[in-house]
Amino acid sequence: MHRILLLCWGALAGISLAQAPLSTKLPAELTQSLVAHPGLVYAKYGDRELQLDLWRPKDAPGSLPAIVCIHGGGWFKGERGNMANLAQALAARGYVAVTISYRLSGEAKFPAAIQDAKAAVRWLRANASTYGIRAERIGVTGLSAGGHLAALLATSSGIKELEGDGGNSEQSSAVQACVAMGAQSDLQSDRIRDLSAKPDDPFYRTFLGASQAEIPATYSLASPRHHLDNSDPPLLFMTGEKDDPSTHGDDARADLEKLGLPTGLTILPGAPHAFLGQQAAFDLAVAGCDQFFSKCLK
């Protein structure tokens, strides 16, 4: 069995979550060890440009695996800078790490956001030689709405209507590993049916266009679980202990196990939904991501 169950990483890092400060900080020596390439245009839609920020270890020889970091915000808010600390912390561990902007639901509804994420992966492959990327070793992670997009990116390779026309169509948008943080993996669930039925729902109705009852096929298309097959990459779910159990991906993990694919669950003790904003939880998340991506990508 390929199942990877990772619980309570405090023992691993020797960190108490009770000591977590209100925000995360990176050591100056870590940020100084990286080369930054901010504001790189990775997709164009007419006059609309989407950008990413890229970090790479200064002294790393040869090509490195890449990791795409996708911000959350309910698909309607947030910015790529929200994931900058995570991307830099991962880059310092031997990856090319990028944070991406994507079209939020107030600008363009689904499938725009996932099409942008796929365009970012294709751009990385098209520019692999420029930035020292192992084109065949690209992973993805994200938190909350970004975690959902990361999981959907990992499970929807080859779904034509999700590819979009953001450029570099000759490249593959498939990824080789995913850590989905605080993510919904089945938008056809009863829980999301009830949430989307509320007229003031700011998340699913805004992102997808209507309630689950009105457009069930769209909710299915947007559900990572509904695209699972034996070509999917290893997929780890990571969540805070205080988050809703729906972020555990229980059904999706059971389906992945039936397919014989590596999967697992990391629960960060005492952590909330937005755990990347707490130093101790952040440090544990970085360690967990690095261990998982090292196994899958290096």
Backbone as CSV, one residue per row, in Angstrom:
resi,resn,N_x,N_y,N_z,CA_x,CA_y,CA_z,C_x,C_y,C_z
1,MET,0.839,-1.191,0.000,0.000,0.000,0.000,0.876,1.244,0.000
2,HIS,0.488,2.239,-0.809,1.281,3.450,-0.954,0.848,4.554,0.003
3,ARG,-0.048,4.283,0.889,-0.613,5.326,1.732,0.449,5.918,2.647
4,ILE,0.484,7.249,2.723,1.405,7.958,3.588,0.568,8.726,4.600
5,LEU,0.595,8.360,5.863,-0.173,9.050,6.885,0.787,9.819,7.766
6,LEU,0.699,11.127,7.753,1.625,11.979,8.471,0.835,12.832,9.449
7,LEU,0.939,12.568,10.732,0.170,13.284,11.735,1.091,13.890,12.780
8,CYS,0.744,15.099,13.236,1.416,15.724,14.374,2.921,15.839,14.171
9,TRP,3.317,16.788,13.326,4.722,16.943,12.971,5.534,17.640,14.049
10,GLY,4.945,18.004,15.175,5.684,18.707,16.214,6.899,17.936,16.679
11,ALA,6.773,16.626,16.790,7.901,15.808,17.226,9.028,15.852,16.210
12,LEU,8.662,15.993,14.937,9.667,16.028,13.878,10.536,17.271,14.005
13,ALA,9.892,18.421,14.215,10.635,19.670,14.197,10.989,20.185,15.578
14,GLY,10.466,19.566,16.628,10.738,20.013,17.974,10.139,21.367,18.268
15,ILE,8.956,21.641,17.718,8.331,22.948,17.811,6.995,22.821,18.509
16,SER,6.676,23.757,19.372,5.370,23.811,20.018,4.505,24.843,19.328
17,LEU,3.339,24.420,18.838,2.457,25.356,18.167,1.923,26.405,19.125
18,ALA,1.915,26.115,20.416,1.441,27.091,21.392,2.338,28.325,21.426
19,GLN,3.565,28.187,20.912,4.499,29.296,20.921,4.470,30.101,19.622
20,ALA,3.523,29.803,18.748,3.508,30.441,17.435,3.194,31.925,17.530
21,PRO,3.963,32.775,16.836,3.647,34.198,16.775,2.497,34.455,15.812
22,LEU,2.115,35.708,15.654,0.958,36.036,14.845,1.261,36.017,13.356
23,SER,2.523,36.098,12.957,2.864,36.088,11.549,4.173,35.341,11.346
24,THR,4.437,35.001,10.102,5.635,34.228,9.808,6.755,35.138,9.323
25,LYS,7.971,34.755,9.658,9.150,35.473,9.219,10.177,34.477,8.708
26,LEU,10.977,34.926,7.766,12.059,34.109,7.236,13.388,34.700,7.691
27,PRO,14.353,33.856,8.067,15.679,34.371,8.449,16.311,35.140,7.290
28,ALA,17.012,36.196,7.604,17.656,37.010,6.564,18.623,36.175,5.732
29,GLU,19.321,35.230,6.383,20.270,34.417,5.627,19.569,33.521,4.609
30,LEU,18.305,33.160,4.906,17.558,32.340,3.948,17.220,33.157,2.707
31,THR,16.624,34.319,2.895,16.252,35.134,1.734,17.473,35.586,0.949
32,GLN,18.582,35.812,1.646,19.803,36.240,0.962,20.463,35.111,0.172
33,SER,20.043,33.887,0.435,20.618,32.744,-0.277,19.940,32.480,-1.618
34,LEU,18.939,33.301,-1.944,18.124,33.055,-3.126,18.323,34.130,-4.185
35,VAL,18.130,33.735,-5.433,18.028,34.673,-6.545,16.549,34.860,-6.842
36,ALA,16.084,36.108,-6.896,14.674,36.393,-7.137,14.475,36.935,-8.550
37,HIS,13.400,36.467,-9.188,12.990,36.970,-10.500,11.516,37.360,-10.385
38,PRO,11.232,38.578,-9.952,9.839,38.988,-9.759,9.172,39.463,-11.049
39,GLY,7.847,39.360,-11.052,7.058,39.968,-12.111,7.259,39.405,-13.493
40,LEU,7.457,38.102,-13.606,7.616,37.467,-14.910,6.239,37.179,-15.515
41,VAL,6.013,37.627,-16.724,4.729,37.399,-17.393,4.677,35.957,-17.895
42,TYR,3.672,35.209,-17.435,3.577,33.811,-17.845,2.378,33.513,-18.742
43,ALA,1.404,34.407,-18.803,0.238,34.176,-19.650,-0.322,35.519,-20.106
44,LYS,-0.897,35.529,-21.300,-1.543,36.724,-21.834,-2.892,36.351,-22.419
45,TYR,-3.873,37.196,-22.124,-5.209,37.060,-22.706,-5.564,38.428,-23.280
46,GLY,-5.237,38.649,-24.547,-5.387,39.970,-25.111,-4.395,40.917,-24.447
47,ASP,-4.912,42.004,-23.863,-4.048,42.951,-23.157,-3.807,42.548,-21.706
48,ARG,-4.489,41.532,-21.242,-4.362,41.102,-19.848,-3.135,40.216,-19.690
49,GLU,-2.253,40.591,-18.756,-1.055,39.807,-18.473,-1.120,39.246,-17.058
50,LEU,-0.677,38.026,-16.903,-0.569,37.408,-15.589,0.904,37.183,-15.283
51,GLN,1.278,37.430,-14.025,2.684,37.378,-13.641,2.922,36.347,-12.543
52,LEU,4.163,35.943,-12.448,4.612,35.088,-11.359,5.919,35.631,-10.811
53,ASP,6.221,35.283,-9.576,7.513,35.573,-8.954,8.253,34.261,-8.775
54,LEU,9.545,34.252,-9.075,10.337,33.022,-9.080,11.563,33.191,-8.194
55,TRP,11.856,32.163,-7.414,13.058,32.133,-6.574,13.842,30.850,-6.847
56,ARG,15.174,30.983,-6.743,16.069,29.850,-6.963,17.278,29.995,-6.045
57,PRO,17.793,28.896,-5.497,19.010,29.001,-4.679,20.170,29.548,-5.511
58,LYS,20.927,30.487,-4.937,22.011,31.131,-5.676,23.076,30.152,-6.150
59,ASP,23.456,29.238,-5.295,24.622,28.411,-5.582,24.276,26.987,-6.034
60,ALA,23.007,26.732,-6.341,22.607,25.375,-6.734,23.053,25.085,-8.159
61,PRO,23.827,24.027,-8.352,24.273,23.685,-9.707,23.196,22.898,-10.456
62,GLY,23.205,22.998,-11.762,22.313,22.180,-12.568,20.862,22.593,-12.453
63,SER,20.003,21.703,-12.917,18.565,21.958,-12.923,17.915,21.412,-11.665
64,LEU,16.881,22.102,-11.209,16.184,21.738,-9.981,14.700,21.471,-10.260
65,PRO,14.064,20.652,-9.415,12.603,20.525,-9.510,11.949,21.871,-9.220
66,ALA,10.755,22.074,-9.740,10.029,23.319,-9.516,8.752,23.050,-8.730
67,ILE,8.334,24.050,-7.963,7.081,23.960,-7.217,6.280,25.234,-7.454
68,VAL,5.039,25.078,-7.869,4.110,26.185,-8.064,3.311,26.360,-6.777
69,CYS,3.269,27.573,-6.238,2.544,27.882,-5.003,1.357,28.784,-5.340
70,ILE,0.145,28.341,-4.975,-1.085,29.033,-5.374,-1.782,29.596,-4.142
71,HIS,-2.044,30.889,-4.151,-2.649,31.544,-2.994,-4.146,31.241,-2.876
72,GLY,-4.648,31.406,-1.659,-6.063,31.239,-1.401,-6.789,32.570,-1.370
73,GLY,-8.005,32.546,-0.786,-8.833,33.739,-0.729,-10.215,33.521,-1.296
74,GLY,-10.690,32.271,-1.233,-12.046,31.974,-1.688,-12.255,32.146,-3.173
75,TRP,-11.202,32.146,-3.926,-11.208,32.359,-5.376,-11.573,33.787,-5.777
76,PHE,-11.919,34.658,-4.805,-12.334,36.009,-5.165,-11.398,37.088,-4.628
77,LYS,-10.418,36.734,-3.830,-9.469,37.714,-3.311,-8.126,37.024,-3.086
78,GLY,-7.146,37.796,-2.609,-5.810,37.264,-2.387,-4.872,37.664,-3.507
79,GLU,-3.583,37.467,-3.260,-2.560,37.808,-4.238,-1.369,36.866,-4.091
80,ARG,-0.556,36.818,-5.115,0.535,35.842,-5.113,1.526,36.097,-3.986
81,GLY,1.632,37.363,-3.534,2.530,37.669,-2.439,2.191,36.939,-1.152
82,ASN,0.938,36.484,-1.024,0.541,35.739,0.165,1.325,34.432,0.311
83,MET,1.864,33.928,-0.780,2.595,32.659,-0.755,4.106,32.858,-0.876
84,ALA,4.557,34.101,-0.789,5.981,34.367,-1.002,6.861,33.697,0.054
85,ASN,6.442,33.720,1.320,7.258,33.085,2.357,7.386,31.587,2.130
86,LEU,6.283,30.949,1.784,6.341,29.508,1.525,7.251,29.218,0.336
87,ALA,7.086,29.970,-0.737,7.901,29.724,-1.929,9.383,29.910,-1.631
88,GLN,9.736,30.946,-0.889,11.146,31.178,-0.574,11.700,30.099,0.354
89,ALA,10.888,29.682,1.329,11.345,28.627,2.236,11.586,27.326,1.485
90,LEU,10.742,27.028,0.513,10.934,25.817,-0.290,12.123,25.968,-1.234
91,ALA,12.263,27.137,-1.835,13.401,27.360,-2.733,14.723,27.145,-2.002
92,ALA,14.771,27.571,-0.750,15.999,27.416,0.035,16.328,25.956,0.299
93,ARG,15.349,25.081,0.119,15.568,23.645,0.326,15.888,22.913,-0.984
94,GLY,16.118,23.668,-2.039,16.608,23.053,-3.262,15.612,22.930,-4.393
95,TYR,14.720,23.914,-4.501,13.733,23.918,-5.585,13.741,25.289,-6.270
96,VAL,13.220,25.314,-7.485,12.785,26.564,-8.083,11.324,26.714,-7.681
97,ALA,11.005,27.760,-6.959,9.647,27.940,-6.450,9.045,29.219,-6.999
98,VAL,7.770,29.147,-7.372,7.098,30.309,-7.933,5.759,30.531,-7.245
99,THR,5.375,31.796,-7.141,4.019,32.164,-6.750,3.344,32.767,-7.963
100,ILE,2.069,32.478,-8.156,1.387,32.924,-9.368,0.166,33.780,-9.038
101,SER,-0.064,34.792,-9.856,-1.345,35.481,-9.874,-2.274,34.705,-10.795
102,TYR,-3.556,34.754,-10.514,-4.537,34.137,-11.410,-5.797,34.985,-11.418
103,ARG,-6.618,34.806,-12.427,-7.837,35.598,-12.539,-8.823,35.187,-11.446
104,LEU,-9.187,36.147,-10.611,-10.128,35.895,-9.528,-11.551,35.882,-10.073
105,SER,-12.470,35.359,-9.264,-13.822,35.126,-9.766,-14.562,36.409,-10.109
106,GLY,-14.158,37.564,-9.527,-14.776,38.819,-9.901,-14.400,39.267,-11.300
107,GLU,-13.293,38.746,-11.812,-12.857,39.059,-13.171,-13.323,38.014,-14.172
108,ALA,-13.161,36.754,-13.803,-13.514,35.662,-14.718,-13.847,34.424,-13.892
109,LYS,-14.983,33.839,-14.160,-15.409,32.679,-13.387,-14.697,31.416,-13.869
110,PHE,-14.884,30.323,-13.116,-14.355,29.019,-13.488,-14.731,28.729,-14.947
111,PRO,-13.786,28.179,-15.731,-12.507,27.575,-15.329,-11.284,28.480,-15.458
112,ALA,-11.469,29.803,-15.418,-10.343,30.713,-15.664,-9.171,30.463,-14.732
113,ALA,-9.436,30.306,-13.427,-8.342,30.172,-12.456,-7.512,28.921,-12.707
114,ILE,-8.156,27.799,-12.982,-7.398,26.563,-13.218,-6.687,26.630,-14.568
115,GLN,-7.273,27.316,-15.532,-6.588,27.504,-16.810,-5.314,28.315,-16.621
116,ASP,-5.356,29.291,-15.710,-4.161,30.072,-15.430,-3.090,29.220,-14.757
117,ALA,-3.500,28.394,-13.808,-2.539,27.518,-13.135,-1.872,26.580,-14.133
118,LYS,-2.642,26.052,-15.057,-2.075,25.167,-16.076,-1.135,25.945,-17.003
119,ALA,-1.490,27.191,-17.314,-0.618,28.007,-18.151,0.719,28.260,-17.462
120,ALA,0.693,28.412,-16.128,1.935,28.626,-15.383,2.855,27.418,-15.480
121,VAL,2.290,26.221,-15.378,3.094,25.002,-15.491,3.690,24.895,-16.896
122,ARG,2.887,25.184,-17.902,3.406,25.131,-19.275,4.524,26.151,-19.470
123,TRP,4.373,27.342,-18.882,5.414,28.367,-18.985,6.711,27.897,-18.348
124,LEU,6.620,27.257,-17.198,7.823,26.751,-16.537,8.545,25.759,-17.437
125,ARG,7.806,24.901,-18.086,8.454,23.924,-18.986,9.060,24.625,-20.196
126,ALA,8.360,25.604,-20.733,8.876,26.313,-21.912,10.125,27.105,-21.573
127,ASN,10.284,27.526,-20.311,11.420,28.343,-19.895,12.361,27.600,-18.949
128,ALA,12.304,26.276,-18.992,13.092,25.463,-18.063,14.583,25.717,-18.191
129,SER,15.080,25.850,-19.392,16.520,26.042,-19.563,16.970,27.409,-19.061
130,THR,16.120,28.402,-19.155,16.463,29.759,-18.710,16.622,29.840,-17.199
131,TYR,15.754,29.126,-16.470,15.732,29.245,-15.013,16.222,27.985,-14.298
132,GLY,16.826,27.066,-15.025,17.412,25.885,-14.396,16.380,24.984,-13.753
133,ILE,15.351,24.624,-14.517,14.241,23.802,-14.015,14.289,22.427,-14.664
134,ARG,14.077,21.406,-13.861,13.878,20.053,-14.399,12.439,19.962,-14.898
135,ALA,12.276,20.046,-16.182,10.942,20.165,-16.765,10.047,18.972,-16.472
136,GLU,10.671,17.837,-16.220,9.881,16.625,-15.952,9.583,16.452,-14.469
137,ARG,9.948,17.426,-13.642,9.759,17.331,-12.199,9.180,18.639,-11.670
138,ILE,7.868,18.784,-11.805,7.180,19.987,-11.337,6.086,19.582,-10.354
139,GLY,6.088,20.221,-9.199,5.063,19.976,-8.193,4.213,21.213,-7.981
140,VAL,3.148,21.057,-7.208,2.248,22.180,-6.940,1.728,22.089,-5.519
141,THR,1.531,23.245,-4.908,0.889,23.312,-3.605,0.075,24.592,-3.550
142,GLY,-0.815,24.683,-2.571,-1.637,25.867,-2.400,-2.442,25.718,-1.133
143,LEU,-2.969,26.830,-0.651,-3.743,26.836,0.586,-5.166,27.285,0.313
144,SER,-6.146,26.592,0.897,-7.555,26.945,0.812,-8.015,26.879,-0.650
145,ALA,-8.505,27.991,-1.209,-8.872,27.966,-2.621,-7.677,27.582,-3.486
146,GLY,-6.488,28.015,-3.071,-5.278,27.623,-3.780,-4.988,26.148,-3.657
147,GLY,-5.359,25.556,-2.514,-5.212,24.114,-2.347,-6.146,23.352,-3.254
148,HIS,-7.375,23.858,-3.393,-8.314,23.240,-4.331,-7.762,23.297,-5.755
149,LEU,-7.247,24.474,-6.154,-6.705,24.601,-7.507,-5.490,23.702,-7.706
150,ALA,-4.663,23.567,-6.655,-3.505,22.673,-6.754,-3.953,21.236,-6.976
151,ALA,-4.954,20.789,-6.205,-5.445,19.419,-6.352,-6.100,19.215,-7.713
152,LEU,-6.840,20.221,-8.178,-7.471,20.107,-9.490,-6.425,20.066,-10.594
153,LEU,-5.384,20.870,-10.454,-4.284,20.843,-11.417,-3.649,19.457,-11.467
154,ALA,-3.475,18.848,-10.302,-2.816,17.545,-10.232,-3.656,16.430,-10.833
155,THR,-4.970,16.563,-10.770,-5.841,15.447,-11.154,-6.521,15.614,-12.507
156,SER,-6.308,16.756,-13.178,-7.085,17.018,-14.402,-6.225,17.098,-15.647
157,SER,-5.098,16.433,-15.633,-4.260,16.436,-16.829,-5.034,15.862,-18.013
158,GLY,-4.996,16.580,-19.136,-5.651,16.101,-20.343,-7.099,16.503,-20.492
159,ILE,-7.671,17.229,-19.509,-9.050,17.697,-19.615,-9.050,18.980,-20.443
160,LYS,-9.478,18.887,-21.680,-9.299,19.963,-22.648,-9.921,21.277,-22.197
161,GLU,-11.144,21.247,-21.651,-11.817,22.498,-21.310,-11.173,23.221,-20.135
162,LEU,-10.237,22.565,-19.438,-9.546,23.198,-18.330,-8.173,23.734,-18.721
163,GLU,-7.722,23.462,-19.929,-6.386,23.874,-20.360,-6.302,25.365,-20.658
164,GLY,-7.270,25.914,-21.354,-7.252,27.328,-21.681,-6.254,27.669,-22.774
165,ASP,-6.149,28.962,-23.069,-5.280,29.432,-24.152,-4.305,30.485,-23.648
166,GLY,-3.686,30.192,-22.502,-2.742,31.137,-21.896,-1.343,31.094,-22.473
167,GLY,-1.116,30.244,-23.459,0.195,30.205,-24.105,0.936,28.903,-23.906
168,ASN,1.984,28.691,-24.713,2.853,27.506,-24.644,2.047,26.200,-24.750
169,SER,1.140,26.166,-25.696,0.243,25.018,-25.839,0.982,23.740,-26.205
170,GLU,2.210,23.873,-26.679,2.985,22.680,-27.032,3.532,21.956,-25.802
171,GLN,3.446,22.590,-24.636,3.954,22.006,-23.402,2.840,21.330,-22.610
172,SER,3.217,20.373,-21.785,2.262,19.678,-20.916,2.024,20.480,-19.643
173,SER,0.785,20.426,-19.146,0.461,21.067,-17.874,0.411,20.059,-16.728
174,ALA,0.821,18.830,-16.974,0.802,17.800,-15.929,1.853,18.101,-14.868
175,VAL,1.519,17.805,-13.618,2.477,17.936,-12.525,2.773,16.557,-11.946
176,GLN,3.882,16.461,-11.220,4.359,15.169,-10.737,4.159,14.953,-9.233
177,ALA,3.632,15.946,-8.532,3.346,15.807,-7.099,2.516,16.991,-6.653
178,CYS,1.697,16.787,-5.603,0.835,17.858,-5.112,0.673,17.764,-3.607
179,VAL,0.759,18.925,-2.933,0.359,19.047,-1.538,-0.797,20.029,-1.492
180,ALA,-1.998,19.520,-1.220,-3.207,20.337,-1.168,-3.482,20.718,0.276
181,MET,-3.366,22.013,0.597,-3.496,22.501,1.965,-4.886,23.106,2.191
182,GLY,-5.565,22.642,3.241,-6.868,23.207,3.576,-7.825,23.201,2.406
183,ALA,-7.800,22.128,1.619,-8.466,22.115,0.313,-9.764,21.320,0.307
184,GLN,-10.709,21.794,-0.478,-11.902,21.021,-0.812,-11.591,20.177,-2.045
185,SER,-11.870,18.895,-1.961,-11.547,18.003,-3.073,-12.785,17.484,-3.798
186,ASP,-13.971,17.693,-3.231,-15.217,17.224,-3.858,-16.277,18.307,-3.734
187,LEU,-16.457,19.083,-4.784,-17.427,20.165,-4.758,-18.854,19.672,-4.982
188,GLN,-19.002,18.371,-5.137,-20.330,17.759,-5.230,-20.801,17.239,-3.879
189,SER,-20.113,17.587,-2.812,-20.471,17.098,-1.482,-21.760,17.746,-0.982
190,ASP,-22.400,17.074,-0.010,-23.606,17.632,0.602,-23.307,18.956,1.290
191,ARG,-22.146,19.060,1.921,-21.768,20.287,2.615,-21.734,21.468,1.656
192,ILE,-21.110,21.291,0.512,-21.013,22.384,-0.453,-22.351,22.621,-1.145
193,ARG,-23.159,21.584,-1.289,-24.523,21.790,-1.806,-25.274,22.767,-0.919
194,ASP,-25.176,22.568,0.398,-25.893,23.433,1.337,-25.305,24.843,1.362
195,LEU,-23.973,24.951,1.337,-23.344,26.270,1.351,-23.685,27.058,0.089
196,SER,-23.635,26.401,-1.048,-23.879,27.100,-2.315,-25.350,27.449,-2.504
197,ALA,-26.230,26.824,-1.736,-27.660,27.123,-1.838,-28.017,28.455,-1.196
198,LYS,-27.129,28.996,-0.368,-27.404,30.267,0.301,-27.235,31.413,-0.687
199,PRO,-28.231,32.301,-0.789,-28.145,33.402,-1.761,-26.937,34.313,-1.560
200,ASP,-26.451,34.404,-0.315,-25.312,35.280,-0.040,-23.985,34.531,-0.014
201,ASP,-23.942,33.300,-0.520,-22.686,32.543,-0.570,-21.661,33.301,-1.403
202,PRO,-20.530,33.709,-0.796,-19.531,34.489,-1.541,-18.501,33.634,-2.266
203,PHE,-18.540,32.327,-2.041,-17.487,31.462,-2.543,-17.897,30.694,-3.795
204,TYR,-18.690,29.667,-3.618,-18.961,28.736,-4.716,-19.825,29.345,-5.808
205,ARG,-20.861,30.083,-5.414,-21.722,30.703,-6.429,-20.951,31.733,-7.236
206,THR,-20.075,32.473,-6.564,-19.276,33.486,-7.250,-18.232,32.848,-8.156
207,PHE,-17.620,31.788,-7.671,-16.556,31.107,-8.415,-17.101,30.328,-9.611
208,LEU,-18.195,29.603,-9.395,-18.693,28.682,-10.412,-19.886,29.216,-11.197
209,GLY,-20.577,30.214,-10.662,-21.638,30.850,-11.424,-23.044,30.654,-10.907
210,ALA,-23.267,29.653,-10.074,-24.595,29.373,-9.534,-24.444,28.318,-8.446
211,SER,-25.547,27.874,-7.892,-25.504,26.854,-6.846,-25.216,25.482,-7.432
212,GLN,-24.822,24.577,-6.555,-24.569,23.200,-6.992,-25.813,22.581,-7.609
213,ALA,-26.983,22.855,-7.028,-28.231,22.283,-7.549,-28.536,22.750,-8.965
214,GLU,-28.103,23.980,-9.284,-28.403,24.546,-10.606,-27.438,24.072,-11.686
215,ILE,-26.156,23.910,-11.333,-25.151,23.544,-12.343,-24.279,22.394,-11.820
216,PRO,-24.859,21.234,-11.556,-24.087,20.128,-10.981,-22.916,19.692,-11.851
217,ALA,-23.058,19.772,-13.160,-21.964,19.340,-14.034,-20.741,20.230,-13.866
218,THR,-20.956,21.524,-13.630,-19.835,22.443,-13.416,-19.127,22.136,-12.103
219,TYR,-19.916,21.841,-11.073,-19.321,21.478,-9.785,-18.525,20.178,-9.908
220,SER,-19.007,19.259,-10.719,-18.264,18.019,-10.945,-16.966,18.295,-11.692
221,LEU,-17.028,19.142,-12.718,-15.835,19.482,-13.495,-14.789,20.164,-12.626
222,ALA,-15.247,20.914,-11.627,-14.330,21.641,-10.742,-13.855,20.807,-9.562
223,SER,-14.249,19.546,-9.472,-13.923,18.691,-8.330,-12.725,17.798,-8.622
224,PRO,-11.620,17.967,-7.899,-10.472,17.075,-8.108,-10.846,15.597,-8.015
225,ARG,-11.685,15.240,-7.068,-12.037,13.832,-6.879,-12.685,13.231,-8.119
226,HIS,-13.389,14.037,-8.887,-14.138,13.516,-10.031,-13.256,13.300,-11.256
227,HIS,-11.966,13.599,-11.131,-11.033,13.386,-12.247,-9.981,12.326,-11.936
228,LEU,-10.086,11.667,-10.803,-9.033,10.733,-10.405,-8.926,9.560,-11.373
229,ASP,-7.686,9.245,-11.733,-7.408,8.031,-12.496,-5.980,7.603,-12.201
230,ASN,-5.569,6.474,-12.761,-4.276,5.919,-12.370,-3.078,6.632,-12.988
231,SER,-3.325,7.712,-13.717,-2.212,8.523,-14.228,-1.891,9.699,-13.316
232,ASP,-2.641,9.851,-12.226,-2.450,11.003,-11.341,-1.173,10.871,-10.519
233,PRO,-0.600,12.008,-10.106,0.630,11.985,-9.314,0.327,11.779,-7.831
234,PRO,1.335,11.564,-7.003,1.146,11.513,-5.550,0.468,12.789,-5.051
235,LEU,-0.504,12.621,-4.155,-1.294,13.747,-3.671,-1.429,13.666,-2.155
236,LEU,-0.811,14.624,-1.476,-0.860,14.703,-0.019,-1.797,15.823,0.403
237,PHE,-2.691,15.531,1.342,-3.548,16.552,1.932,-2.910,17.022,3.233
238,MET,-2.915,18.335,3.451,-2.370,18.930,4.664,-3.386,19.926,5.212
239,THR,-3.633,19.874,6.511,-4.656,20.735,7.084,-4.366,21.024,8.546
240,GLY,-4.947,22.101,9.057,-4.840,22.411,10.465,-5.826,21.571,11.275
241,GLU,-5.433,21.249,12.485,-6.287,20.434,13.350,-7.635,21.108,13.591
242,LYS,-7.678,22.443,13.599,-8.909,23.169,13.880,-9.736,23.432,12.629
243,ASP,-9.271,23.003,11.475,-10.003,23.222,10.234,-11.166,22.244,10.117
244,ASP,-12.066,22.510,9.177,-13.200,21.624,8.948,-12.713,20.272,8.433
245,PRO,-13.305,19.168,8.895,-12.868,17.837,8.448,-12.973,17.621,6.942
246,SER,-13.762,18.442,6.257,-13.877,18.285,4.805,-12.545,18.514,4.108
247,THR,-11.600,19.169,4.790,-10.282,19.399,4.194,-9.368,18.171,4.308
248,HIS,-9.853,17.105,4.927,-9.038,15.894,5.060,-9.021,15.068,3.772
249,GLY,-9.953,15.327,2.866,-9.996,14.574,1.610,-10.207,13.087,1.807
250,ASP,-11.023,12.700,2.780,-11.182,11.279,3.106,-11.599,10.448,1.907
251,ASP,-12.632,10.895,1.191,-13.127,10.112,0.057,-12.127,10.108,-1.092
252,ALA,-11.513,11.239,-1.333,-10.517,11.304,-2.405,-9.324,10.404,-2.097
253,ARG,-8.890,10.417,-0.833,-7.757,9.560,-0.467,-8.125,8.079,-0.586
254,ALA,-9.353,7.738,-0.222,-9.789,6.348,-0.373,-9.785,5.938,-1.847
255,ASP,-10.231,6.857,-2.710,-10.223,6.567,-4.149,-8.800,6.431,-4.671
256,LEU,-7.904,7.285,-4.208,-6.507,7.206,-4.640,-5.879,5.892,-4.193
257,GLU,-6.190,5.474,-2.988,-5.652,4.208,-2.492,-6.149,3.036,-3.331
258,LYS,-7.409,3.079,-3.745,-7.946,2.019,-4.599,-7.210,1.966,-5.933
259,LEU,-6.761,3.126,-6.391,-6.008,3.194,-7.640,-4.531,2.839,-7.443
260,GLY,-4.128,2.645,-6.182,-2.740,2.309,-5.885,-1.800,3.491,-5.976
261,LEU,-2.330,4.713,-5.775,-1.517,5.918,-5.896,-1.114,6.447,-4.526
262,PRO,0.094,6.994,-4.401,0.551,7.526,-3.119,-0.311,8.703,-2.661
263,THR,-0.752,8.648,-1.440,-1.548,9.725,-0.866,-1.354,9.728,0.637
264,GLY,-1.924,10.701,1.311,-1.802,10.760,2.752,-2.401,12.021,3.311
265,LEU,-2.320,12.142,4.618,-2.902,13.273,5.330,-1.941,13.749,6.409
266,THR,-1.651,15.034,6.403,-0.886,15.672,7.461,-1.819,16.607,8.220
267,ILE,-1.975,16.380,9.518,-2.767,17.274,10.360,-1.797,18.026,11.278
268,LEU,-1.798,19.336,11.180,-0.904,20.166,11.990,-1.597,20.475,13.314
269,PRO,-1.067,19.981,14.425,-1.755,20.089,15.710,-1.981,21.530,16.151
270,GLY,-3.212,21.808,16.559,-3.560,23.116,17.083,-3.683,24.222,16.056
271,ALA,-3.505,23.897,14.773,-3.447,24.932,13.740,-4.821,25.221,13.146
272,PRO,-5.070,26.462,12.715,-6.333,26.846,12.087,-6.312,26.593,10.582
273,HIS,-7.374,27.037,9.914,-7.443,26.895,8.460,-6.272,27.613,7.787
274,ALA,-6.040,28.855,8.169,-4.977,29.650,7.551,-3.662,29.445,8.292
275,PHE,-3.185,28.207,8.329,-2.050,27.867,9.195,-0.723,28.439,8.734
276,LEU,-0.625,28.863,7.469,0.641,29.428,7.004,0.931,30.772,7.643
277,GLY,-0.039,31.347,8.361,0.177,32.592,9.053,0.692,32.437,10.467
278,GLN,0.910,31.202,10.919,1.454,30.939,12.248,2.836,30.313,12.092
279,GLN,3.822,30.877,12.782,5.204,30.478,12.537,5.445,28.990,12.735
280,ALA,4.984,28.441,13.861,5.264,27.031,14.135,4.586,26.125,13.116
281,ALA,3.338,26.415,12.807,2.629,25.623,11.804,3.275,25.790,10.434
282,PHE,3.694,27.016,10.122,4.391,27.276,8.867,5.652,26.427,8.762
283,ASP,6.444,26.404,9.820,7.686,25.635,9.806,7.422,24.144,9.619
284,LEU,6.374,23.644,10.275,6.013,22.237,10.117,5.525,21.949,8.703
285,ALA,4.768,22.883,8.146,4.265,22.710,6.781,5.415,22.672,5.782
286,VAL,6.388,23.564,5.952,7.552,23.572,5.056,8.300,22.246,5.148
287,ALA,8.500,21.766,6.377,9.196,20.488,6.556,8.430,19.348,5.909
288,GLY,7.100,19.348,6.091,6.282,18.287,5.501,6.278,18.337,3.989
289,CYS,6.163,19.548,3.436,6.205,19.691,1.982,7.541,19.233,1.424
290,ASP,8.617,19.638,2.078,9.942,19.273,1.592,10.143,17.767,1.620
291,GLN,9.697,17.115,2.688,9.853,15.665,2.749,9.077,14.987,1.631
292,PHE,7.842,15.462,1.404,7.004,14.858,0.370,7.561,15.134,-1.043
293,PHE,7.875,16.395,-1.308,8.377,16.735,-2.635,9.757,16.119,-2.895
294,SER,10.550,15.977,-1.846,11.858,15.330,-2.044,11.695,13.896,-2.513
295,LYS,10.730,13.199,-1.934,10.479,11.813,-2.333,9.952,11.727,-3.766
296,CYS,9.119,12.706,-4.130,8.425,12.614,-5.414,9.167,13.274,-6.573
297,LEU,9.973,14.285,-6.274,10.540,15.099,-7.351,12.051,15.033,-7.472
298,LYS,12.741,14.670,-6.380,14.215,14.691,-6.443,14.786,13.314,-6.735
